[in-house]
Amino acid sequence: MLLIEQGYLIDPKTRTEGNKDVLIGDGRILKIAEHEEMQAYMQTLSENTDSLDVVRVPGCIVAPGLVDVHVHFRDPGFTYKEDIETGAKAAAAGGFTTVVLMANTKPTVDNEQTLQEVLDKGRRTKIHVITCACVTRGLQGQELVDFETLRAKGAAGFTDDGIPLMDEKLVKQAMERTAALQVPISFHEEDKSYITNNGINEGKASDYYGIGGSPREAEIALVDRDLKLACITGAIIDIQHISSKEAVELVRQAKKDPTGHIHAEATPHHIALTEDAIIEKGTMAKMNPPLRTEEDRQAILAGLKDGTIDLIATDHAPHSAEEKDKPLTQAPSGIIGLETALAVCNEHLVEKKVLTMSDMLAKMTCNPADMYGLDAGYLKEGGPADLVIFDPKETWVYEKGYSKSTNSPFLGQKLTGKVHATICAGEVVYRA
């Protein structure tokens, strides 16, 4: 058994918090109580407690293990960037106990064999690793996958993330199929017909480099289309990595329609950074959709505050140093984020009083878990023993971590909010 003492417990699902001890055994939470009550309870236990592991965490928050519904572990096919084992270790170091993988691997997750391979590798890690399957075969945007079979074989949801779906008729059909299964379908919203060079905001950033960029209209067009289709079909949809003020407002208005089941993500990098970062850091701050203006960033913060944006997801996207060392227009888009997400969000949302700690944690735990129908994201007696323990005031410098890759604009920076331990299914899977 494991006893966590002297921590400040926050359960965002029930909006309860306070100084509580937590007793864990057999992968579940056995007891949550104030210290004196817990000590009395321990005296009543008939089991031998000689092997009890006591972890004292004064000054730390004890919260549900974080849930990230948007990560790339590059396995199979691109394991020089990341694999499921190293990705899971990076996730655990960041406080994540559940991650949902994207399907843009090689081969893609559009068939039972690849799906089973990914799920089997995930089960061999120390956290919960599940995966989406593709919406279209080979991510080609032309032929829909066998949604029903892939769901029955364990696909958590469906997405062609990384490649926007341009065929409106096909998108509507995909929404109808996933609505019938009551599983999420997630959308990368960038109409490529608007884009000259992806990953670079059209405006100050593209002007600085003297190139064409990716305008906000690329995101607006597809977000508008897919929100309307979601309200028609009743599909559970996730608007991924939102980046523009207009897209935030479109989601805000669409959520007023009771027929819709609409979710939206913000990434830690879109929460913290603007296009100034790509001017300063080059390819290390290149991602799709790109970092935009301070006005867009403020709109994202407002969307998080009023609930328009209900999810925070990293879009953890590893690339090799050789790939990121290429010229800006040739280097791939994407950054890693699992090991820095909690600290970045703590700094920019909680410390700056945009959200309470409980509100921020809800967007990183119970909200994403609820969207996928997962038994995760909450703290309750009898519930899963998936927890993160972190000090919201401790500063640290982010250096190379557990990921194979280092493509992060936060590399070398001092961050506030340090993960001390991650517990998954009752086992300590990371300890600082």
VONUDREN-647896 format. One record per residue (C-alpha): x, y, z; residue number from 1. Coordinates in pm, 1 decimal. Layout:
BEGIN
PT / px / py / pz / resi
PT / X / Y / Z / NUM .
...
//
This chain:
BEGIN
PT / px / py / pz / resi
PT / 0.0 / 0.0 / 0.0 / 1 .
PT / 98.5 / 362.7 / -56.5 / 2 .
PT / 3.0 / 648.9 / 173.4 / 3 .
PT / 33.1 / 1008.5 / 52.8 / 4 .
PT / 44.4 / 1250.4 / 344.4 / 5 .
PT / 39.8 / 1628.4 / 393.0 / 6 .
PT / -62.7 / 1715.8 / 38.8 / 7 .
PT / -333.1 / 1956.8 / -78.2 / 8 .
PT / -584.6 / 1749.3 / -271.2 / 9 .
PT / -774.7 / 1896.7 / -565.7 / 10 .
PT / -1043.0 / 1697.0 / -744.8 / 11 .
PT / -1167.0 / 1917.1 / -1030.8 / 12 .
PT / -1448.5 / 1678.1 / -1121.8 / 13 .
PT / -1630.9 / 1729.3 / -790.7 / 14 .
PT / -1477.7 / 2072.0 / -724.2 / 15 .
PT / -1352.8 / 1958.2 / -385.2 / 16 .
PT / -1016.7 / 2044.2 / -235.3 / 17 .
PT / -838.1 / 2055.9 / 96.1 / 18 .
PT / -560.1 / 1906.5 / 306.5 / 19 .
PT / -613.5 / 1532.5 / 271.6 / 20 .
PT / -417.9 / 1209.2 / 295.3 / 21 .
PT / -469.8 / 943.8 / 27.6 / 22 .
PT / -431.7 / 570.1 / 82.5 / 23 .
PT / -376.4 / 351.5 / -223.1 / 24 .
PT / -384.6 / -25.2 / -264.6 / 25 .
PT / -443.7 / -276.3 / -544.9 / 26 .
PT / -442.7 / -0.2 / -803.4 / 27 .
PT / -733.7 / 188.9 / -647.1 / 28 .
PT / -785.3 / 468.2 / -398.5 / 29 .
PT / -881.8 / 304.0 / -69.5 / 30 .
PT / -934.0 / 610.3 / 149.6 / 31 .
PT / -927.1 / 990.2 / 129.9 / 32 .
PT / -936.3 / 1164.6 / 466.2 / 33 .
PT / -788.7 / 1437.4 / 682.3 / 34 .
PT / -467.1 / 1335.6 / 854.7 / 35 .
PT / -608.5 / 1251.8 / 1197.6 / 36 .
PT / -893.4 / 1051.3 / 1049.6 / 37 .
PT / -651.7 / 864.5 / 823.6 / 38 .
PT / -425.7 / 777.5 / 1115.7 / 39 .
PT / -723.6 / 637.7 / 1306.2 / 40 .
PT / -832.8 / 444.0 / 999.5 / 41 .
PT / -487.3 / 291.1 / 958.4 / 42 .
PT / -510.7 / 152.7 / 1310.3 / 43 .
PT / -823.3 / -39.9 / 1214.2 / 44 .
PT / -671.5 / -215.0 / 915.7 / 45 .
PT / -636.8 / -587.3 / 952.2 / 46 .
PT / -372.6 / -611.5 / 678.1 / 47 .
PT / -4.4 / -607.8 / 759.6 / 48 .
PT / 109.8 / -250.0 / 701.2 / 49 .
PT / 481.7 / -316.4 / 755.7 / 50 .
PT / 540.8 / -269.9 / 382.1 / 51 .
PT / 343.8 / 54.3 / 370.4 / 52 .
PT / 519.2 / 319.0 / 158.3 / 53 .
PT / 457.1 / 662.5 / 308.7 / 54 .
PT / 515.6 / 964.9 / 84.6 / 55 .
PT / 500.5 / 1303.1 / 256.7 / 56 .
PT / 440.7 / 1592.3 / 19.2 / 57 .
PT / 404.6 / 1919.2 / 215.1 / 58 .
PT / 347.3 / 2217.6 / -12.9 / 59 .
PT / 242.6 / 1996.4 / -301.8 / 60 .
PT / -86.6 / 1955.3 / -481.8 / 61 .
PT / -226.5 / 1604.5 / -519.0 / 62 .
PT / -447.1 / 1587.8 / -829.1 / 63 .
PT / -580.4 / 1331.4 / -1075.4 / 64 .
PT / -325.1 / 1208.3 / -1325.2 / 65 .
PT / -329.1 / 1432.5 / -1630.6 / 66 .
PT / -505.1 / 1317.5 / -1948.8 / 67 .
PT / -375.0 / 1430.3 / -2289.6 / 68 .
PT / -601.0 / 1358.3 / -2586.9 / 69 .
PT / -355.7 / 1475.4 / -2853.8 / 70 .
PT / -6.9 / 1325.1 / -2870.6 / 71 .
PT / 221.3 / 1180.5 / -3136.6 / 72 .
PT / 450.7 / 895.0 / -3034.2 / 73 .
PT / 562.0 / 826.3 / -3396.2 / 74 .
PT / 535.7 / 450.9 / -3352.8 / 75 .
PT / 533.2 / 264.6 / -3590.1 / 76 .
PT / 738.3 / 414.9 / -3867.7 / 77 .
PT / 917.0 / 716.1 / -3722.8 / 78 .
PT / 1071.4 / 579.6 / -3404.4 / 79 .
PT / 1391.4 / 778.3 / -3450.4 / 80 .
PT / 1180.4 / 1074.3 / -3332.8 / 81 .
PT / 994.0 / 895.8 / -3051.6 / 82 .
PT / 851.0 / 556.2 / -2968.9 / 83 .
PT / 570.2 / 445.6 / -2743.4 / 84 .
PT / 804.9 / 356.3 / -2457.7 / 85 .
PT / 996.7 / 687.1 / -2456.8 / 86 .
PT / 679.9 / 885.0 / -2514.2 / 87 .
PT / 514.6 / 717.7 / -2216.4 / 88 .
PT / 816.9 / 797.9 / -1998.2 / 89 .
PT / 801.2 / 1163.2 / -2105.0 / 90 .
PT / 430.2 / 1165.9 / -2029.2 / 91 .
PT / 483.4 / 1022.7 / -1681.5 / 92 .
PT / 753.6 / 1281.7 / -1611.3 / 93 .
PT / 501.5 / 1551.0 / -1701.8 / 94 .
PT / 231.6 / 1414.2 / -1471.9 / 95 .
PT / 26.2 / 1239.6 / -1742.0 / 96 .
PT / -121.9 / 898.5 / -1667.7 / 97 .
PT / -338.3 / 868.7 / -1980.7 / 98 .
PT / -256.2 / 970.2 / -2337.9 / 99 .
PT / -448.0 / 934.2 / -2663.6 / 100 .
PT / -223.9 / 881.5 / -2966.2 / 101 .
PT / -281.8 / 1021.9 / -3311.3 / 102 .
PT / -298.4 / 790.0 / -3611.6 / 103 .
PT / -48.0 / 949.0 / -3854.8 / 104 .
PT / 209.9 / 673.8 / -3822.2 / 105 .
PT / 363.3 / 453.0 / -4094.2 / 106 .
PT / 166.6 / 241.0 / -4158.9 / 107 .
PT / -124.0 / 454.9 / -4050.8 / 108 .
PT / -371.0 / 328.8 / -3791.5 / 109 .
PT / -639.9 / 252.6 / -4046.8 / 110 .
PT / -641.5 / -126.1 / -4005.0 / 111 .
PT / -683.6 / -383.0 / -3728.5 / 112 .
PT / -322.9 / -506.0 / -3738.5 / 113 .
PT / -159.3 / -167.6 / -3684.0 / 114 .
PT / -418.9 / -72.0 / -3424.8 / 115 .
PT / -345.3 / -391.3 / -3231.0 / 116 .
PT / 31.7 / -333.2 / -3255.8 / 117 .
PT / -0.7 / 14.9 / -3108.8 / 118 .
PT / -235.4 / -94.5 / -2831.5 / 119 .
PT / -10.9 / -388.5 / -2739.1 / 120 .
PT / 293.0 / -160.9 / -2712.6 / 121 .
PT / 89.6 / 83.0 / -2507.1 / 122 .
PT / -7.3 / -189.7 / -2260.9 / 123 .
PT / 360.8 / -262.5 / -2200.3 / 124 .
PT / 424.0 / 89.8 / -2070.3 / 125 .
PT / 360.8 / 208.1 / -1716.0 / 126 .
PT / 80.8 / 450.0 / -1808.1 / 127 .
PT / -246.8 / 419.5 / -1998.4 / 128 .
PT / -171.5 / 454.1 / -2370.3 / 129 .
PT / -469.7 / 439.5 / -2607.1 / 130 .
PT / -502.0 / 550.3 / -2965.9 / 131 .
PT / -730.0 / 698.2 / -3224.8 / 132 .
PT / -765.6 / 540.8 / -3566.1 / 133 .
PT / -771.7 / 731.4 / -3893.9 / 134 .
PT / -1085.0 / 879.9 / -4046.9 / 135 .
PT / -970.2 / 798.1 / -4400.1 / 136 .
PT / -756.6 / 516.5 / -4534.4 / 137 .
PT / -392.0 / 614.1 / -4547.3 / 138 .
PT / -485.8 / 968.7 / -4442.2 / 139 .
PT / -564.7 / 1028.7 / -4807.5 / 140 .
PT / -898.6 / 1200.8 / -4747.9 / 141 .
PT / -1079.7 / 985.3 / -5000.7 / 142 .
PT / -1212.3 / 660.2 / -4850.4 / 143 .
PT / -1352.4 / 623.9 / -4499.9 / 144 .
PT / -1215.6 / 353.2 / -4272.1 / 145 .
PT / -1423.8 / 74.6 / -4118.7 / 146 .
PT / -1524.6 / 277.2 / -3812.0 / 147 .
PT / -1731.5 / 2.4 / -3655.2 / 148 .
PT / -1462.6 / -265.3 / -3667.9 / 149 .
PT / -1183.3 / -36.9 / -3553.4 / 150 .
PT / -1393.2 / 86.8 / -3264.1 / 151 .
PT / -1477.9 / -270.4 / -3164.4 / 152 .
PT / -1105.7 / -353.6 / -3171.4 / 153 .
PT / -1016.7 / -71.0 / -2933.9 / 154 .
PT / -985.2 / 259.4 / -3120.8 / 155 .
PT / -1068.0 / 538.6 / -2875.0 / 156 .
PT / -1185.4 / 775.1 / -3147.7 / 157 .
PT / -1099.6 / 889.3 / -3499.2 / 158 .
PT / -883.7 / 1160.9 / -3654.5 / 159 .
PT / -670.5 / 1239.3 / -3957.6 / 160 .
PT / -477.2 / 1487.6 / -3743.4 / 161 .
PT / -188.6 / 1640.1 / -3931.5 / 162 .
PT / -388.8 / 1648.4 / -4252.8 / 163 .
PT / -709.3 / 1851.6 / -4286.6 / 164 .
PT / -1014.5 / 1683.4 / -4433.6 / 165 .
PT / -1123.0 / 1887.2 / -4734.9 / 166 .
PT / -1420.3 / 1688.5 / -4871.5 / 167 .
PT / -1730.8 / 1823.4 / -4695.6 / 168 .
PT / -1952.9 / 1532.7 / -4801.0 / 169 .
PT / -1701.2 / 1281.9 / -4668.6 / 170 .
PT / -1665.8 / 1476.1 / -4340.9 / 171 .
PT / -2041.3 / 1468.2 / -4290.2 / 172 .
PT / -2047.6 / 1093.4 / -4351.6 / 173 .
PT / -1763.6 / 1044.7 / -4103.8 / 174 .
PT / -1949.8 / 1248.3 / -3842.8 / 175 .
PT / -2265.5 / 1043.4 / -3895.6 / 176 .
PT / -2071.8 / 718.7 / -3849.8 / 177 .
PT / -1891.4 / 834.7 / -3534.4 / 178 .
PT / -2213.6 / 983.5 / -3395.0 / 179 .
PT / -2375.6 / 642.0 / -3422.0 / 180 .
PT / -2083.5 / 494.1 / -3227.9 / 181 .
PT / -2083.0 / 784.8 / -2979.3 / 182 .
PT / -1707.1 / 834.2 / -3004.9 / 183 .
PT / -1516.5 / 1157.9 / -3069.2 / 184 .
PT / -1389.7 / 1264.7 / -3408.4 / 185 .
PT / -1110.4 / 1522.5 / -3396.5 / 186 .
PT / -1025.9 / 1778.0 / -3663.8 / 187 .
PT / -708.7 / 1952.1 / -3775.3 / 188 .
PT / -856.8 / 2273.0 / -3912.3 / 189 .
PT / -632.8 / 2427.9 / -4179.4 / 190 .
PT / -758.0 / 2475.1 / -4534.1 / 191 .
PT / -437.5 / 2424.4 / -4730.6 / 192 .
PT / -567.9 / 2629.2 / -5025.2 / 193 .
PT / -503.7 / 2943.0 / -4818.4 / 194 .
PT / -150.1 / 2848.5 / -4707.7 / 195 .
PT / 178.8 / 2938.0 / -4875.9 / 196 .
PT / 410.6 / 2810.1 / -4601.1 / 197 .
PT / 261.8 / 2625.5 / -4306.9 / 198 .
PT / 374.3 / 2673.5 / -3949.4 / 199 .
PT / 437.9 / 3048.3 / -3988.9 / 200 .
PT / 167.0 / 3305.3 / -3921.3 / 201 .
PT / 86.5 / 3526.6 / -4216.8 / 202 .
PT / 162.2 / 3871.9 / -4081.2 / 203 .
PT / 449.4 / 3988.3 / -3865.7 / 204 .
PT / 625.1 / 3649.9 / -3869.7 / 205 .
PT / 600.8 / 3587.6 / -4244.0 / 206 .
PT / 696.8 / 3948.3 / -4314.5 / 207 .
PT / 1005.6 / 3911.3 / -4094.1 / 208 .
PT / 1124.4 / 3614.8 / -4298.8 / 209 .
PT / 1010.3 / 3761.4 / -4629.3 / 210 .
PT / 792.3 / 3463.6 / -4716.3 / 211 .
PT / 427.5 / 3372.8 / -4741.9 / 212 .
PT / 264.7 / 3215.6 / -4440.0 / 213 .
PT / -47.7 / 3053.8 / -4300.0 / 214 .
PT / -334.8 / 3301.4 / -4261.3 / 215 .
PT / -608.1 / 3279.2 / -4001.6 / 216 .
PT / -863.9 / 3229.1 / -4278.3 / 217 .
PT / -728.6 / 2875.8 / -4324.5 / 218 .
PT / -845.9 / 2783.0 / -3976.4 / 219 .
PT / -1166.0 / 2988.8 / -3977.3 / 220 .
PT / -1302.3 / 2828.6 / -4293.9 / 221 .
PT / -1282.4 / 2469.3 / -4172.3 / 222 .
PT / -1385.7 / 2542.3 / -3813.9 / 223 .
PT / -1698.7 / 2713.5 / -3944.7 / 224 .
PT / -1779.1 / 2421.1 / -4174.9 / 225 .
PT / -1725.3 / 2150.1 / -3914.3 / 226 .
PT / -1917.4 / 2322.1 / -3635.8 / 227 .
PT / -2220.3 / 2346.6 / -3864.3 / 228 .
PT / -2188.8 / 1981.1 / -3962.9 / 229 .
PT / -2154.5 / 1876.3 / -3598.8 / 230 .
PT / -2481.7 / 2044.6 / -3509.7 / 231 .
PT / -2652.4 / 1871.7 / -3802.1 / 232 .
PT / -2514.9 / 1524.0 / -3729.2 / 233 .
PT / -2494.2 / 1526.7 / -3348.4 / 234 .
PT / -2134.5 / 1406.0 / -3365.8 / 235 .
PT / -1895.4 / 1443.3 / -3073.6 / 236 .
PT / -1625.4 / 1662.7 / -3224.7 / 237 .
PT / -1297.9 / 1807.2 / -3102.9 / 238 .
PT / -1165.3 / 2122.3 / -3268.5 / 239 .
PT / -794.5 / 2063.7 / -3221.3 / 240 .
PT / -519.8 / 2314.1 / -3126.9 / 241 .
PT / -726.7 / 2630.6 / -3178.7 / 242 .
PT / -514.1 / 2932.8 / -3273.0 / 243 .
PT / -726.4 / 3228.5 / -3387.7 / 244 .
PT / -968.2 / 3465.5 / -3216.9 / 245 .
PT / -1228.4 / 3405.7 / -3487.2 / 246 .
PT / -1220.7 / 3028.9 / -3434.0 / 247 .
PT / -1266.6 / 3078.7 / -3060.0 / 248 .
PT / -1575.7 / 3290.9 / -3124.7 / 249 .
PT / -1716.7 / 3039.4 / -3372.7 / 250 .
PT / -1688.3 / 2765.5 / -3110.0 / 251 .
PT / -1841.1 / 2993.5 / -2847.1 / 252 .
PT / -2148.8 / 3052.7 / -3061.0 / 253 .
PT / -2177.9 / 2690.0 / -3174.8 / 254 .
PT / -2178.3 / 2565.8 / -2817.4 / 255 .
PT / -2507.5 / 2748.0 / -2767.1 / 256 .
PT / -2675.0 / 2497.4 / -3001.2 / 257 .
PT / -2808.6 / 2212.7 / -2782.6 / 258 .
PT / -2778.5 / 1963.8 / -3067.8 / 259 .
PT / -2400.2 / 1992.7 / -3075.9 / 260 .
PT / -2144.7 / 1794.6 / -2875.0 / 261 .
PT / -1855.5 / 2029.8 / -2932.7 / 262 .
PT / -1515.7 / 2036.1 / -2765.6 / 263 .
PT / -1213.4 / 2253.1 / -2836.3 / 264 .
PT / -846.2 / 2229.4 / -2743.6 / 265 .
PT / -583.9 / 2486.6 / -2662.2 / 266 .
PT / -218.3 / 2387.9 / -2648.3 / 267 .
PT / 25.8 / 2517.0 / -2387.4 / 268 .
PT / 226.3 / 2685.4 / -2663.6 / 269 .
PT / -72.6 / 2874.2 / -2801.1 / 270 .
PT / -155.0 / 2972.8 / -2442.6 / 271 .
PT / 194.8 / 3104.2 / -2370.4 / 272 .
PT / 346.8 / 3225.2 / -2698.3 / 273 .
PT / 285.6 / 3445.6 / -3001.0 / 274 .
PT / 444.1 / 3469.2 / -3345.5 / 275 .
PT / 728.9 / 3661.5 / -3180.1 / 276 .
PT / 858.0 / 3320.1 / -3066.5 / 277 .
PT / 916.4 / 3196.4 / -3420.9 / 278 .
PT / 1103.5 / 3517.9 / -3497.3 / 279 .
PT / 1322.1 / 3453.9 / -3193.4 / 280 .
PT / 1353.7 / 3074.7 / -3201.3 / 281 .
PT / 1294.6 / 2980.7 / -3564.3 / 282 .
PT / 1201.0 / 2619.8 / -3631.6 / 283 .
PT / 1178.1 / 2541.0 / -3258.8 / 284 .
PT / 857.8 / 2747.8 / -3255.2 / 285 .
PT / 718.5 / 2626.0 / -3586.4 / 286 .
PT / 396.3 / 2428.6 / -3559.1 / 287 .
PT / 59.5 / 2378.0 / -3728.3 / 288 .
PT / -147.6 / 2583.3 / -3679.3 / 289 .
PT / 110.9 / 2855.0 / -3621.7 / 290 .
PT / 156.7 / 3084.5 / -3326.5 / 291 .
PT / -40.4 / 3398.6 / -3401.8 / 292 .
PT / -84.0 / 3744.8 / -3248.8 / 293 .
PT / -119.1 / 3862.7 / -2890.4 / 294 .
PT / -483.5 / 3940.9 / -2969.4 / 295 .
PT / -535.3 / 3577.3 / -3069.2 / 296 .
PT / -358.2 / 3456.3 / -2755.9 / 297 .
PT / -581.1 / 3674.2 / -2538.8 / 298 .
PT / -888.4 / 3534.9 / -2715.5 / 299 .
PT / -768.7 / 3182.2 / -2633.7 / 300 .
PT / -727.1 / 3281.2 / -2268.2 / 301 .
PT / -1079.3 / 3426.8 / -2269.1 / 302 .
PT / -1210.5 / 3107.1 / -2427.7 / 303 .
PT / -1045.7 / 2899.2 / -2158.4 / 304 .
PT / -1187.8 / 3124.1 / -1888.0 / 305 .
PT / -1551.1 / 3111.5 / -2006.0 / 306 .
PT / -1545.4 / 2741.2 / -2095.3 / 307 .
PT / -1555.2 / 2781.4 / -2472.5 / 308 .
PT / -1225.9 / 2591.0 / -2478.4 / 309 .
PT / -1272.5 / 2296.2 / -2244.8 / 310 .
PT / -955.3 / 2096.5 / -2317.4 / 311 .
PT / -582.8 / 2157.0 / -2286.2 / 312 .
PT / -379.2 / 1916.5 / -2500.5 / 313 .
PT / -8.6 / 1924.3 / -2582.9 / 314 .
PT / 2.1 / 1810.4 / -2946.7 / 315 .
PT / 335.6 / 1653.7 / -2841.9 / 316 .
PT / 508.2 / 1624.9 / -3181.0 / 317 .
PT / 869.9 / 1505.4 / -3170.7 / 318 .
PT / 1115.3 / 1566.8 / -3455.1 / 319 .
PT / 1486.4 / 1496.3 / -3481.0 / 320 .
PT / 1750.0 / 1767.9 / -3444.6 / 321 .
PT / 1851.9 / 1711.4 / -3807.5 / 322 .
PT / 1498.0 / 1778.2 / -3926.8 / 323 .
PT / 1457.6 / 2092.3 / -3718.0 / 324 .
PT / 1800.3 / 2220.2 / -3832.9 / 325 .
PT / 1669.9 / 2255.8 / -4187.5 / 326 .
PT / 1572.3 / 2600.0 / -4324.9 / 327 .
PT / 1246.6 / 2735.1 / -4183.9 / 328 .
PT / 1029.9 / 2656.0 / -4485.0 / 329 .
PT / 1169.0 / 2300.4 / -4510.7 / 330 .
PT / 1173.2 / 2197.5 / -4145.3 / 331 .
PT / 872.1 / 2001.9 / -4016.9 / 332 .
PT / 612.9 / 2166.6 / -3795.8 / 333 .
PT / 560.1 / 2056.2 / -3437.3 / 334 .
PT / 710.6 / 2071.7 / -3089.8 / 335 .
PT / 723.3 / 1841.2 / -2789.5 / 336 .
PT / 528.5 / 1939.0 / -2480.1 / 337 .
PT / 447.3 / 1660.7 / -2234.7 / 338 .
PT / 719.6 / 1742.3 / -1982.5 / 339 .
PT / 652.9 / 2117.5 / -1978.3 / 340 .
PT / 273.7 / 2139.8 / -2014.1 / 341 .
PT / 179.8 / 2154.3 / -1647.2 / 342 .
PT / 440.0 / 2418.5 / -1564.1 / 343 .
PT / 364.6 / 2633.5 / -1869.4 / 344 .
PT / -8.7 / 2627.8 / -1798.7 / 345 .
PT / 48.3 / 2688.9 / -1427.5 / 346 .
PT / 254.9 / 2999.4 / -1507.7 / 347 .
PT / 28.3 / 3147.3 / -1772.5 / 348 .
PT / -313.0 / 3047.3 / -1642.2 / 349 .
PT / -300.7 / 3006.0 / -1263.5 / 350 .
PT / -22.3 / 3242.7 / -1159.7 / 351 .
PT / -163.5 / 3512.7 / -1388.7 / 352 .
PT / -512.1 / 3448.9 / -1247.5 / 353 .
PT / -676.7 / 3353.2 / -1575.4 / 354 .
PT / -803.0 / 3028.5 / -1419.0 / 355 .
PT / -811.1 / 2877.2 / -1074.6 / 356 .
PT / -593.5 / 2570.8 / -1024.8 / 357 .
PT / -906.8 / 2354.7 / -1016.6 / 358 .
PT / -1035.5 / 2504.6 / -1342.3 / 359 .
PT / -702.7 / 2450.3 / -1515.6 / 360 .
PT / -678.1 / 2093.0 / -1391.8 / 361 .
PT / -1032.3 / 2018.8 / -1511.5 / 362 .
PT / -920.8 / 2096.8 / -1867.6 / 363 .
PT / -626.4 / 1857.1 / -1826.5 / 364 .
PT / -804.3 / 1573.8 / -1640.1 / 365 .
PT / -1179.5 / 1519.0 / -1610.6 / 366 .
PT / -1285.8 / 1710.9 / -1922.6 / 367 .
PT / -1070.4 / 1513.2 / -2168.4 / 368 .
PT / -1144.7 / 1189.5 / -1982.7 / 369 .
PT / -1518.1 / 1254.8 / -2003.2 / 370 .
PT / -1501.9 / 1330.4 / -2376.3 / 371 .
PT / -1354.1 / 983.7 / -2437.4 / 372 .
PT / -1560.9 / 810.3 / -2168.7 / 373 .
PT / -1249.4 / 708.3 / -1973.6 / 374 .
PT / -1237.1 / 597.8 / -1611.4 / 375 .
PT / -985.7 / 868.8 / -1533.3 / 376 .
PT / -952.0 / 1232.1 / -1434.8 / 377 .
PT / -1097.3 / 1221.5 / -1083.8 / 378 .
PT / -1006.7 / 1130.3 / -723.9 / 379 .
PT / -1257.4 / 918.7 / -534.4 / 380 .
PT / -1252.6 / 629.8 / -291.7 / 381 .
PT / -1277.0 / 316.8 / -503.0 / 382 .
PT / -1162.7 / 508.9 / -809.8 / 383 .
PT / -844.0 / 455.5 / -1010.3 / 384 .
PT / -517.5 / 538.1 / -834.1 / 385 .
PT / -389.5 / 767.9 / -1111.4 / 386 .
PT / -242.1 / 1081.2 / -955.2 / 387 .
PT / 9.5 / 1359.5 / -1006.0 / 388 .
PT / 189.5 / 1529.2 / -717.7 / 389 .
PT / 341.5 / 1867.1 / -797.8 / 390 .
PT / 468.6 / 2181.6 / -630.7 / 391 .
PT / 306.2 / 2481.6 / -803.0 / 392 .
PT / 567.6 / 2722.2 / -665.0 / 393 .
PT / 890.6 / 2533.7 / -731.9 / 394 .
PT / 1103.9 / 2662.9 / -1019.4 / 395 .
PT / 1320.2 / 2445.7 / -1242.6 / 396 .
PT / 1504.0 / 2468.3 / -1572.9 / 397 .
PT / 1381.8 / 2248.9 / -1854.6 / 398 .
PT / 1666.9 / 2053.8 / -2008.7 / 399 .
PT / 1658.5 / 1735.2 / -2214.7 / 400 .
PT / 1408.3 / 1496.8 / -2061.5 / 401 .
PT / 1274.9 / 1151.2 / -2139.8 / 402 .
PT / 1161.0 / 1219.6 / -2495.2 / 403 .
PT / 1398.4 / 1121.0 / -2773.7 / 404 .
PT / 1359.2 / 1470.7 / -2917.1 / 405 .
PT / 1434.5 / 1819.8 / -2789.0 / 406 .
PT / 1232.0 / 2034.8 / -3028.9 / 407 .
PT / 1082.8 / 2275.8 / -2775.6 / 408 .
PT / 1080.9 / 2656.1 / -2754.4 / 409 .
PT / 1092.8 / 2616.5 / -2375.1 / 410 .
PT / 1427.8 / 2434.3 / -2374.8 / 411 .
PT / 1667.0 / 2599.5 / -2128.9 / 412 .
PT / 1396.7 / 2815.1 / -1973.1 / 413 .
PT / 1308.8 / 2846.5 / -1606.4 / 414 .
PT / 955.6 / 2722.0 / -1542.6 / 415 .
PT / 734.5 / 2731.3 / -1234.4 / 416 .
PT / 551.4 / 2417.1 / -1122.2 / 417 .
PT / 747.3 / 2098.2 / -1065.4 / 418 .
PT / 614.7 / 1743.6 / -1087.6 / 419 .
PT / 743.2 / 1543.5 / -790.1 / 420 .
PT / 571.0 / 1212.0 / -859.5 / 421 .
PT / 328.1 / 1044.0 / -1097.0 / 422 .
PT / 128.6 / 741.5 / -984.2 / 423 .
PT / -53.6 / 519.1 / -1232.5 / 424 .
PT / -269.7 / 224.0 / -1129.7 / 425 .
PT / -123.4 / 257.7 / -781.8 / 426 .
PT / 239.5 / 236.1 / -893.9 / 427 .
PT / 486.7 / 523.0 / -870.8 / 428 .
PT / 587.8 / 554.6 / -1237.8 / 429 .
PT / 786.3 / 875.0 / -1201.5 / 430 .
PT / 960.1 / 1036.1 / -905.3 / 431 .
PT / 1173.2 / 1348.5 / -932.7 / 432 .
//
